[in-house]
Amino acid sequence: MENLKCKGCANTIKKSISKMNGVKNVEVVFEPESVAIEYDEKEVNRDDFVQLLSKLGYPEKGNNTLIKNVKSYVSCAIGRVTKKEE
């Protein structure tokens, strides 16, 4: 995964993935940039997570673009605001 910058990013990723059907647990790891997801394979699969992360601006390594990098900053800001409101 690329573009993981801070706890705001991690918060956005965790909240977004946690909303998906079949997801039991989500852990965001900064070094190396990755996400550990416990899920029911009958309800959701790896490609679903890859697609969602890419839409949020956190693509797989080697698939980064300027647009995805910009999206990650927006997701980061949303995660920071959401965290403060909680």
N, C-alpha and C positions, 0 to 999 in steps of 0.2 A: 504494500500500500504506500502511496505517496501523499505528500502535503500535510501530514499530521504535525501540527505545530505546538499545541498547548492543551490544557484541560478543557477549554471551550470546544475545541475540535472533538476531543474524546467524549464530552457530554452529548454533543449533537449526534455523533456516531452511535453511542450507546442507546440513546433515546429512540432514534430512528429504527435501529435493528430490533430493539426490544418490542416494538409495536408489531412486528411481523408474526404471523401465525406460526406456531411450532417452536418459537425461540424460548429457551429456558434460562439461558445465562449469557451475558456478553461482558468481555473484558478487553479493554483497549490497552495495548502495550506500546510504549514509546520507542524502546530500543530492542530489537528492530521494530520499525513501524509495522504494526500488525494488529489484528483483531482475533481473539479466541472466542468462538461461539459454540455454545452447547445447544443443539436443536434436534427436533424430530424430523428425520429424513423423509418421512411420509408426507409432511406438510410443506416443507421448504427445502431448497438445495443451495449448494455453493454458488451457482450462477446467479441466483436471486440476490444473494448478498453482494456479489461483485458488481452487479448492475446498480443496486441501490447506492453503494459506496461511490461508484463512479458518478452517479447523478448528483451526489452531495459534494463532489470535488475531490474525492479520495480514490483515484484509480489504482489498479494493480501496478506494480513496478514496471516501468518501460512503456506505459500507456498514458503518460501525463501530457497535457496540452496547456496552453496559456489559459483557455477558457476554464478548464478544470481547476487550475491553480487559483484563478479568481473566485470560482465557486467555493473553494475551500475556505477562503477568507470570509466569505459571507456566512458559511456554515459555522465557522469559528466564532464570529461575532454573535450569531444567534445562540450558540451554546453558552457563551459567556453571560449574555443577558438572561437567558433562561435559568442558569445556575444561580444568579444573584436574586432572582425573583422567588426562588424556592426557599 
